[in-house]
């Protein structure tokens, strides 16, 4: 039973356009959400996070939106750059600093 | 800081052999996590330690898998005997209490033939 789901295995976007990666979760006890980015042959690296008390968090070109009633979050990248091509993992936790439950990942390809 | 260090980077072994994966967490981090990445299930948590004590091993798939953390600077994940379905990338990550997320190592790609 996957508690964190990323239903799109891959996404292809033109350079300069917006990339939107989606994530759904089933456990209403999750209260902290993170996005990780992973390049080939490297470990995932932290990108951006959001607490359940917020509905939006922004960091430069990256914005995460949280819709608690729908148990849905999304990552927006604007504008997309070829260097953003990577696997993006959504993760959730029931407690700040506690273990993270990850989704299966979405492969983003940004075409130049 | 050298980050989380995993060894070996690649491991190819024959079915039935014992495999040991190693991890050195970031100095000062008190939590250590072992994850396995597969195409179908993404990143699965196998086990995690807090202050060298195993807290949750519910993700360990079978008794063939075991993990130890004898001190704050070293952990091992052992598979005995290994099977082809164990082929995956295994990641170690560490964090400190109250920090955002984890720092991952570069992973060990295990292939069991």
Interface residues (C-beta under 8 A of the other chain):
Chain A: X2 X6 X34 X36 X41 X42 X43 X44 X45 X46 X49 X89 X91 X96 X97 X99 X100 X101 X102 X103 X104 X105
Chain B: X4 X31 X33 X35 X40 X41 X42 X43 X44 X45 X48 X56 X91 X93 X95 X97 X98 X99 X100 X101 X102 X103 X104 X105 X106 X107
